[in-house]
Amino acid sequence: MNGYKDGNSAGVKGQWKASTSEGAQCVTMHRVETDTAAGGNMSLCGFSTDNTTKFSYGASNDVYSLWQQFASSGSFEAFKEGYLVNGAVAGTVELGPGETKEVTIVLGWYFPNREFIGYRLGNFYSHLFKSSVEAAEKLGNSRIEAVSDIAKLHEPFFTSTMPDYLQDILINSLSHIRSAFWVRDGRWRQWEAYDCVNIDSVHNDGERHIPYITIFPDSELNKIIAWAKYQVQPNLTNAGMIYEELRQGYLDLPYPPRNMDIGDGRVMSDVTSMFITPTSWSSQQAAQWQLNITQSNGYLPTYLVSTYDILGLDSYKYATYNGAFHLLAMKAAEKLAYLMGDNEFAATCHEAFLKGQVALDQYLWNEAAQYYNAYTVDEGFDYERYRNSTNLTLCLYESGRNEEKCVLGDPNSPGPLMSDSFYAQVLAYSLGLGTLVQNETRLRLHMKAELKNNDSPWGLMALNGGANNAYTNSIWALANPNWATTNIHLLEDVELALSVAEKSLDYWRSVLNDQWNIAGLLGGTLATSGLPFITSHYGFFMTAWHIVFALSGQNANMTEGSLTFAPKVSPPFLLPVMLPGVWGYLEAQEFAPKRPDAGYVQYTLGLNFGSIPLQSLSISGCSAPINGSCTLRADDFLRWDCFL
């Protein structure tokens, strides 16, 4: 834990000391000679339930010598304090026949001086603890409750009837929180990824936000308020637009800006449209920006970049992905306007939504191929944008500098087809906003075409029938789970939908065995052939959380105390229930008839964490017997019977 060794290594100097308090025996490395981000302390603390465990400590510049001491006797020699590199703790206990004892060692740390480009931000936990020993003692002395709480968090998933791969990948995705940080003044922030040093990009947050908003709802609210704060102000170009992120990296600049929050980034199709805020003025201005950029351009956004940036969609006038996000924005803005009592603005958004639906079909529906083209190929192509894109550079290299092929794609293709064109539809379903396109049959046909034409051994390739290169041929981690979610909502084959999600998600779980470092992109046949290709520790795959809502058909309107479910699977089942600050489960058991003409289902809604005030609750149209209102709290459940 301490890389300093006089005359040998230039780490930060620290001194090892031993201490005993609060039932803990600790060895601590103190870095007291610096007040930089590296300054602080780190502890290994031993705990014993019956005080029969003997703990010993060691410190040495040679880690091998520590191991030799432990291997020879199971403990360390008499501890000597000093400025040494390595520290260790060992617990020794005697066991009789059939006897069990618990030995716990806790790692604690305290580095309160977090910095950002030389600017002191501090860590919020410095308000909660004053040393690593204090932090370790808190966890060590409450370890039984902590383990119990973790088990309760896992329970709605690991006892569910969802497939094992889905249970496992979702719970392990909670490790994604390692890229977040909570600074001393209360701001909660998160890196885009470890290889993308941008802070809180809206579109990436939208892909990963479900576990955060349900477990730590204040963390999302914290960021939403910041995005609203840096919204483009009136009378400026792009007034009302939400910036891509709170801060780009700029770490390669000689004098980068020191402020962590500045509002920054690109003009994007899936940022302002994804923005949700409790501040009505900010939401209305964001929706107005969406209206402004489409009213004179055929009622769809034009030439906008998106999360799928390296596909070069911004080189084409219209793109289905961008158009779908505009429809989502108008539908959400209409709903918010009605909730705020602004019926006039709601009507404006509704009209724009209807015109956008017509435009999407007019410009992008491919009647011959029976799917929505990824982009328009016969008008408005911006060659200057495309010729400067990474996409074109790679395509020219791989195609022998055939520019026509790189721009128009395969001349024999019926049209460019992009997997995940309707990611916005996933968000619309989870928000209870319904189908975005005018003709739901066309959405069904499009989803079938994605699977038929874009599938690979590792998942859905990003683009088929357009420029064929390592980027378009790659597998983006959103596509398969989003395909599954959409098809479950469309009442298509649930088992097929789950198998499509399984292809990409279980590949990380069972083949690559790397659930804590899922890349954004796998390489296709033109790149790494099923191995990680671009980005690390990324959150694209976390759109898989929407599958849970699709399976349960959960729809909540907490302003009215209403909670409904329309499960897409038959009893018996047990599915997780998630709301901001709430985790629980929905269970259905089918029983033999209580009366000659009908069997019945017994439904149970239970909570593991949080509370829900309810005035109405129904599952598949069968209402729970709530007399007026009730509040369901942690460890409570409601149970009722419904005749089939």
C-alpha positions, 0 to 999 in steps of 0.5 A: 500500500505504500510505494516509498523506499528510501534510495529505491522507489519514489512513492509517497512516504508513509509510516506504519503504526499499530492501534487497538480500539472499538473492538478492532486491532489495526495496522495503519499506514500514515502519510503525514508529510503531504497534504496533497491527494496522496495524503491520508491513511489506510488501515487493515483492522481485525475483528473477532466476535468472541475476542479469542482471535489473536491478531499480529502485524508485519511491515517490511520493504520486502513483501516476500519476507512478510509472506515467509513469516506468515507461512512459517507460523501463521502470524508475524513477529513482533511489530516494529513501526517505521517508514516501510513499503508493505504492511500486513495483518494476520488472525490466528484462532484455535478451533475444536472439533466441529467448531466454527469461528468468524475472523474478519479483516476490514480494509479502510482508507481516508484520503480526504484531499481529492484533487481535480487538475490541481484544484482541491475538491475533497471527498465527502466522506471526510464529513462522515469519518476522520480516519481510516481506522474510524471508517474500518471500525464502522463497517467492522462493528456493523458487519452483520447488518451490512452483509444482511443489507447486501443480501436484501439488495440481491434478494429480488434478483437472485430469488427471481424467475429471470434467467440466471445470466440476467440476474448475475449481469445486473447485480454485477453491474453495480460494480460500475459505481467505482467510477463515481466520486462524491466531493466534499461540497456534496456534488456527486459526479462520475467519469464517462469511463476510465478511458474517456475522462469526461464527467457526466455525459448526459447520454452515457448517464441515460444508459446506466441510470436505472440502478443509480436512480433506484438505489441512490436517487439523490445522486441522479437529482444532483446531476440533473440540477447541474445539467440544468444550471449549465443549460444554454441561456436565452438569446444565445445560439442553441438556447435551451440546449443541454450540453453533452456533459458537465466537463470534457477531459482536456487533460492533454491541454497545457492549461486546462480549465480548473472548474469541474462543472462548466457545461461542455461538449457537442450538439447531440440528438440524444442529450437534450432529448434525454434530459429530465428535470424537476425544474419546469422552466429548464424542461420547457426550454430544452423542449423548445430547443428540440422544436426550434431545430426541427420546425424548418427542417422537415420536423426531424433533427438534421446532421446531429451526432449521437452516442453512436458517434463513430458511425458518422450519422451526423453526415446524413440529413436524417437518421432514424436513431436521431428522429426517434429521440426527437419523438421521445423528447416531444412525447416526454415534454407533452406529458411534463407540460400537462403535469405542470398545467401548461396545456398550451405547450403540451398541445404544441409538443403533441403537434410536433410529435405527430408531424415527426411521426409522419416525417420519420415514415416519409424520409426513412421507412424503406417499403421495399426492405420493410425496415427503417433506413439508418439514414437518408442516402438520396438527399442532404449528404454532407460530404465535408462532415463525412470526409473528416470523420474517423469512419471514412478514414477507416473505410478508405483504408479497408476498401482500397480508397473506394470513396463511393463504397464508403459513402453509399455502402454496398450498391446491392444493399436494399438500404443501410440498417442500424441495430439499436435505431430505436433505443429511444423506444426502450426509454419511452416504454420504461417511462410509460409513454407508449409506442413512438412510431405511427405504425407499430407493425412497422416497428415490429418488422424493423426489429425482425430485420435487425435480427435477420440482417445484423446478427453475428456470433457475438451480438448485433452488428452496428450497421449493415448495408452502409459503409463496411468497416471495423466500426460499423461491423462492431457490436455495441453493448446496447443493441442486444438488450435494447432489442430484447426490451423492445420485443418484450413490450411488443408482445413478441416471443419472450424466450426469443427476446431473452435469448438475444440479450443473452447472446451478448450479455452472457458472452461477457459473463461466461466466455470473456469472464469479465463482468466488471470491465465490460467494454462499450464495443466488441470487435466484429469480423473486421476487427477483434472478432468478438474481443473488446475493441473500444472503451473499457469499464463502460455503461452501454450494457446497463440498458439491460436494466430496462428488461426488468420493466419490460418483463413486469410491465411496471407503470408507476404514477406516484403523483397519483399513488398509482402502480400497475403491472402487466407481466409478459410472463405467466405465473408462477413468477417472481420479478424485481420491482424498482422505483426511486429509493425502492427495491422489492418484488412482485410474485404470482402463484397459480392455484387450483380452483376455489370455485368450479368455474375458475382457478386463481392467482395469488399476487404478492408485492413486497418491499426490501427497501424504501416505501411506497404510498399507494392509492391504487395497485393492480396486476393484469387488471386485477386490483388489490383491495386497498381501502382509500390509501396505504403505505407499503414499507420495507419488509411489508407485503400486500397479498391478494387473490384474483380469479382467472 
